[in-house]
Amino acid sequence: MTELRSAQWYAGNDRNSYIHRAWMRRGLPGSALDGRPQIAIANTASDLTPCNSHLNEVATSVKNGIWEAGGTPLNLPVLSLGETQVRPTAMLWRNLAAMATEEMLRANPIDGVVLLGGCDKTIPSLLMAAASVDLPAVVVPGGPMLTGHFRGTPLGCGTDVWRLSEEVRAGTLPPEAFLESESSMIRSRGHCNTMGTASTMACVAEALGITLPGIAGTPAPDSRLLEQAHGTGRLAVELVERGRRPSEVLTRASFLNAIVALAAIGGSTNAVIHLLAIAGRLGVDLSLDDFDRTGSGVPLLVDLQPSGRHLMDDLYRAGGLLAVLNEVRDLLDPGAITVTGSPLVDHLDGARIWDETVIRPRGAPLRPDAGIAVLRGNLAPDGAVIKPAAASPELLRHRGRAVVFDSVEDLHARLDSPDLDVDETCVLVLRGCGPKGYPGMPEVGNMPLPAKILAKGVRDMVRISDARMSGTAYGTVVLHTAPEAAAGGPLGLVRTGDMIVLDVPGRRLDVEVPADELGRRSDAEASKAAYAAPASGWERLYVDHVQQADHGADLDFLVGSRGDQVTRESH
């Protein structure tokens, strides 16, 4: 093993090394700072990130593994983002969390890091940070919650919130019954138990090779998560000793494997933006079109909400992600390694499906090709995405009249008005909700349906926006339309009454307006008035520098790796 990075702080007999050691002792023996790998635990535990509130317990198991392997563990609380709590949207601060974590990893005397995340933006921000600083790193996903039940029926958190709330609006479920289900929805610690963004990013992290194989999807209350956390602590020391860095593990082949996994599990569209951002930090050549080229022919094998019936603890008992990947082994790059140093495919031997109602065999998929579809056309020159597995098959080819909302506030004000001129064949269009326009690209793309449509018994319509949607959501929803309206995209030029054509098999999204007519139009005044225009602070920095969705919505000056070197002393 080469000299430890932490020796730049602790080795020597001068005043500076004395200060660095003395202030860290606090009961530690001198040996804790003398030649032992110093392993940070980047911990996103927070009472205001309820899905991550148990991570301090997980961190204790990681610490024990680090001590056992001869390292010194160091808890490092980092910026935590609770998807259900922060306003206007957690995505506004993903890049800030990544930037702050990167800087703390670089600034401190550490040799490697264990990344503890769970809720949607925490694993992506940690991986973006780790990619940019490129110290040996490994992820421990916090795990999903156990399944809650209401009136004898399992509840999928998120997914059933959307479903039940629409039934209340339709008048088929009493409001008091909806509120009664609230105490049953969140049964235990852990993140969403559907194949939402949190579950998706845990699975994607494992497919990337940046976790201990077999850990993704382990339920948060399961003692095996603590066992695997202990093993990850041991592995972190090995990573430092072998000098194995994220740039060695997170290659283009790894990202393509992650795209295969994303399709096979029916994962969240948000993974597209996060993977593009992580790849950008590493300088890996990954584009929006890679998701379509690599994922479009991959069968959907996991029958989980929102695309199916079951929930995450079902997936775990049925064989977990490794069993899923074993079914599509021939589609994976055999050369892509994991943090163990072995190829991902080597960890699939012996992985079996134990319940074929949850994980379908390759020969009997839920859908033969269910990857994220990338659409282009005069309404999305730089691309838009849709998740066919969560859409209504009959709406994947559709032509309908646009009903346009200039902002989220406009949507809320007019959606249930009896005067709204809408029927079930229309296409709902929402703009001003992209990275710049909101700002932060919120999860509002799965617009509620108008009350008069719900009253007809209709539960899906084509919806188009420059926003994102929760990974727990469902429907025929076109998202991430780029460029967004606030960045000059054609979505800002659509008018109510224009005919819109969605052709998912043909990968097209168009508005039937001649090019010269579009060229004469300008953004609606109501839209422009609603676009974000912060005068100062983080929002101003964000709006001035955020990239569009097709590039991962990172800040332009954060793209790339800056390494781990700090050349100047602090005293």
Secondary structure, 3 states (H helix, E strand, C coil): CCCCCCHHHHCCCCHHHHHHHHHHHCCCCHHHHCCCCEEEEEECCCCCCHHHCCHHHHHHHHHHHHHHCCCEEEEEECCCCCCCCCCCCHHHHHHHHHHHHHHHHHHCCCCEEEEEECCCCHHHHHHHHHHHHCCCEEEEECCECCCEEECCEEECCCHHHHHHHHHHHHCCCCHHHHHHCHHHHCCCCCECCCCCHHHHHHHHHHHHCCECCCCCCCCCCCHHHHHHHHHHHHHHHHHHHHCCCHHHHCCHHHHHHHHHHHHHHCCCCHHHHHHHHHHHHHCCCCCHHHHHHHHCCCCECECECCCCCECHHHHHHCCHHHHHHHHCHHHCCCCCECCCCCEHHHHHCCCCCCCCCCECCCCCCCECCCCCEEEEECCEEEEEEECHHHCCHHHCEEEEEEEEECCHHHHHHHCCCCCCCCCCCCEEEECCCCCCCCCCCCECCCCCCCHHHHCCCCCCCEEEECCECCCCCCCCEEEEEECCHHHCCHHHHCCCCCEEEEECCCCEEEECCCHHHHHHCCCCHHHHHHCCCCCCHHHHHHHHHECCHHHCCCEHHHCCCCCCCCCCCCC
